[in-house]
Amino acid sequence: MSEVSDYRTISEHPDVAEMRERYERIAAGGQAIVIDGLVLLAGAWLAISPWIVHFNAAAPSVTINNLILGVIVTVMALGLTWSPARMYRLSWAMAAIGVWVIIAPFVTRQWTAGVIWNNTVTGAVTLLLGLAAVGMLFSTARTASRTGNRPAASERPR
């Protein structure tokens, strides 16, 4: 037998306010602002790097790959800024994109020194930023569970 909730919409649920507060704490922190900005820069660099490093003609598959994934990472950065409650849960995808960017030249068999160096460094930065965002989400969740889902003493109104 299924259990029916007394709440008509999710916005009436008592845990919604606590979840919003937790994600607002994530987004308001200095670390979140730095991560959001660096993710935006990494995504923009990934999208334009084939033309800056001049491998767009030599490695067309990697060029298309970098352009598409760069746009995706840039959109994820904007999402982290505008809607952290939803996007920080997808930070693991950014880490996966970083791994793919590193191995893409080898999978497509289009490896030159510029392609390998660019994708390795950009992929590693994207991977680390994705892991940092996931770690920040977990640390905030741990803090909330230790304090009994209440804001920390420094965050409580006086």
Residue pairs with C-beta under 8 A, 6 or more apart in sequence:
5 13
7 13
10 16
15 149
18 144
18 149
19 85
20 85
21 151
22 140
22 141
22 144
23 84
23 85
23 88
24 84
25 140
25 151
25 155
26 32
26 84
26 88
26 136
26 137
26 140
27 81
27 84
29 136
31 132
31 136
32 80
32 84
32 136
35 80
35 129
35 132
35 133
35 136
36 77
36 80
36 81
37 77
38 125
38 129
39 73
39 76
39 77
39 80
39 94
39 126
39 129
39 133
40 74
40 77
40 78
40 81
42 73
42 77
42 122
42 125
42 126
42 129
43 70
43 71
43 72
43 73
43 74
43 75
43 76
43 77
43 126
44 70
44 74
45 52
45 70
45 122
46 66
46 69
46 70
46 73
46 101
46 122
46 126
47 66
47 67
47 69
47 70
47 71
47 74
48 70
49 66
49 70
49 118
49 122
50 56
50 59
50 62
50 63
50 66
50 67
53 114
53 115
53 118
54 114
55 62
55 63
55 112
55 114
55 115
55 118
56 63
58 110
58 112
58 115
59 105
59 108
59 110
59 111
59 112
59 115
60 110
61 108
61 110
62 104
62 105
62 108
62 110
62 115
62 119
65 101
65 104
65 108
66 101
66 104
66 119
66 122
69 97
69 100
69 101
72 97
73 94
73 97
73 126
76 87
76 90
76 93
76 94
79 86
79 87
79 90
80 87
80 88
80 91
80 133
88 133
88 134
88 136
88 137
89 137
91 130
91 133
91 134
91 137
92 130
92 134
93 130
94 126
94 127
94 129
94 130
94 133
95 126
95 127
95 130
95 131
95 134
96 130
97 126
97 130
98 123
98 124
98 125
98 126
98 127
98 128
98 129
98 130
99 123
99 127
100 123
101 119
101 122
101 123
101 126
102 119
102 120
102 123
102 124
102 127
103 123
104 119
104 123
105 111
105 115
105 116
105 119
143 152
144 150
150 156
